[in-house]
Amino acid sequence: MTSLSRSLVLAGSGLALVLFLVLHLGGASLALLDPLRFEVFSTWLHGRLWLPAVEAALALADRKSTRLNSSHL
């Protein structure tokens, strides 16, 4: 992997993380501001077919990140 492609992957993953955090905090803020709307949102979200694939990808990424971090100890 070249230096440029490694930088593009890193930039893309950082952008995806920021986007995830903004969307997650926006959805979670509904729990405090409007609990009924939060319940509707969470029911809608859990009905999406793509959610299990995203959860599995995040779990794999977290596992890989943990393994890489522990190798530096």
SVG drawing of the C-alpha trace seen along z (x, -y; Angstrom):
<svg xmlns="http://www.w3.org/2000/svg" viewBox="-44 -19 49 28">
<polyline fill="none" stroke="black" stroke-width="0.4" points="0.0,0.0 1.5,-3.3 1.7,-6.3 -1.0,-8.2 -3.5,-5.3 -2.8,-4.8 -3.4,-8.5 -6.7,-8.3 -7.9,-5.3 -7.0,-7.1 -8.8,-10.3 -11.9,-8.3 -12.1,-6.4 -11.7,-9.6 -14.5,-11.2 -16.7,-8.2 -16.1,-8.3 -17.0,-12.0 -20.1,-11.4 -21.1,-8.5 -20.6,-10.5 -22.7,-13.4 -25.5,-11.1 -25.3,-9.1 -25.4,-12.1 -28.2,-13.6 -30.3,-10.5 -29.4,-10.0 -30.2,-13.6 -33.9,-12.8 -34.0,-10.6 -33.6,-13.7 -35.5,-16.2 -38.4,-14.1 -38.6,-10.6 -41.6,-9.6 -39.8,-10.7 -36.7,-8.8 -38.8,-5.6 -40.2,-6.0 -36.7,-6.6 -35.2,-3.6 -38.0,-1.4 -37.4,-2.6 -33.7,-2.1 -33.9,1.4 -36.2,2.4 -33.5,1.6 -32.0,4.6 -28.6,3.0 -28.2,2.6 -26.8,6.1 -24.2,5.7 -23.1,2.3 -23.0,3.7 -20.8,6.6 -18.4,4.3 -18.1,2.1 -17.4,5.1 -14.7,6.4 -13.1,3.0 -13.1,2.7 -11.6,6.1 -8.9,5.3 -8.2,1.9 -7.9,3.6 -5.5,6.3 -3.3,3.6 -3.2,1.5 -2.3,4.4 0.6,5.3 2.3,2.0 2.5,2.8"/>
</svg>
